Amino acid sequence: MRSQKREFTIGALSKYSSVNIETIRYYEKIKIMPSPPRSEGGYRLYNDSHGRRLSFIRRSRELGFSLEEIRGLLTLVDDKSYTCAQVENITVNHLNTTRRKIADLQKLEVVLDGMVSKCHGGHVPDCPVIDALSL
């Protein structure tokens, strides 16, 4: 018994992957999602491999990978010649970027906390937060 290849519309792909339709079209436009074949009526016809790829992209974005980092990972996967070391390199670079962002956010937290601590709920002309932001 042959397994039948499933095909579905962009709406079904969106629902399956939890990715907005416009985002799917954008990913196709920037070529990190392959353009699917079209039906005789001009509708895009996606298959399971599109769904897996889109889920990979969505999950990578949730983890903060940039589109260029995702493109790099997908290029390795598409070439079918990647090594764990290549994937690790991209991931370590992303981890370092994430750590820098966390450090910056912690500094921002201290600054904002200092601004808020000076606020005593007075009227607008005497607002230390507005004053600090106006510097």
N, C-alpha and C positions, 0 to 999 in steps of 0.2 A: 504494500500500500504506500503510495507516494504522499509525502506531506505537501499540502497545498500552501503556496506562498501567499501570505496575507498582504493586502493592499488597503490603505486607508487614506482618508482625506486629511487636509491640514488641521481641520477642527478636531478630528479624532486623535491625531498626533499630539496636538496641543493638550488635550485632555489626558492622554496616556502619559505624557512627559511632564505635565504641570508647567509648561512653558507657553507664554502668550503667543498667539498667532503672529502678531507683528514682529515679535522677537525672532521667531522661526524664519520669517521672510528676511529679516536683517541678517541673520546668520548665513542664509543662503547668499545674500548679496555680497557679504564680505568673504564668502567662500570657506567658512569653517564647517558648513553643512553642504553636502552635495545637492545640487538641484535634482529633484526627482523627475522621473518620466511623467508625461501628462496623458490623461485620458483623451479619447477622441473629442470630448467636449471641452478640453483645455484645463481640466482640473488636475492639480498635482496629486500623484499617487505615491504615497510613502509606503515603506515596508518596515519590517522589524529592525533591520540594521540602522535605518534612520532613527527609529525610536531609541535604540541603544546609544547611538552617537549623541543624540540630543540629551539624553539622560546624563551621559558623561559630561557634556558641556555644562548643563544646569548644575550638577553636583560640584564641578570644578569652580564655577562662578560663586556658588554658595560658600566655598572655602577660600574665596578671595583671589583666585588666580585671575590674571588679566587675560583678555582675549588673545594677546600675543603669546603668553605662556601656554594657553590652551592650544593655540595653533601649533606651537612647537611640540607639545605632547602628541597631538593628533598626527602631525607629520611623521613622528617616530612610529606611531601605531600603523599608519597607512603604508609606510615603507616596509613594515613587517621585519625590520632589521634592527630594532632597538635593543639596547642593553639596559639592565637595571641601573647601571652607572649613569647613563644619559638621563634617565627619568629622575634619578636621585639628584643630579646636578640642578635640574630645573626646580625640583622640590626644595632643595636646600636654599637656593637663591630666593624662592618665594618665602620660605621660613624666615630668612634673614630680613627681608622686606617687612614681613609681618611683625617681627620683633622691634624693628625701628618705629613702625607705626604705633605699636603699643607704648613704647617709651615716649613718643610725642604726645599721645593721648593722656598719659599719666602727667606729663608736664602741663598740658592744657587743663586737666582736672585741678591741679594746684592753683593755677591762675584764676580759673573760674570760681573756685571755692573761696579764694581770697577776695574776689570782687563781691560775691554774694554775702560774705561775712560782714562786709562794710555797709550793707543795705539794712536799713532799719524800718522799712515800710513807709517812709515819709512820702511827701508829694513830689511830683516829677521835677520841679526845678532843683531839688536837692537830692538827686539820685546818684549815688556813687558808681553804680553799674554803667549808667549812661555816660557819666563823666569819664570813666575808664575806657569805654569803647570809643569815645570821642577824641582820644589822644592821638 
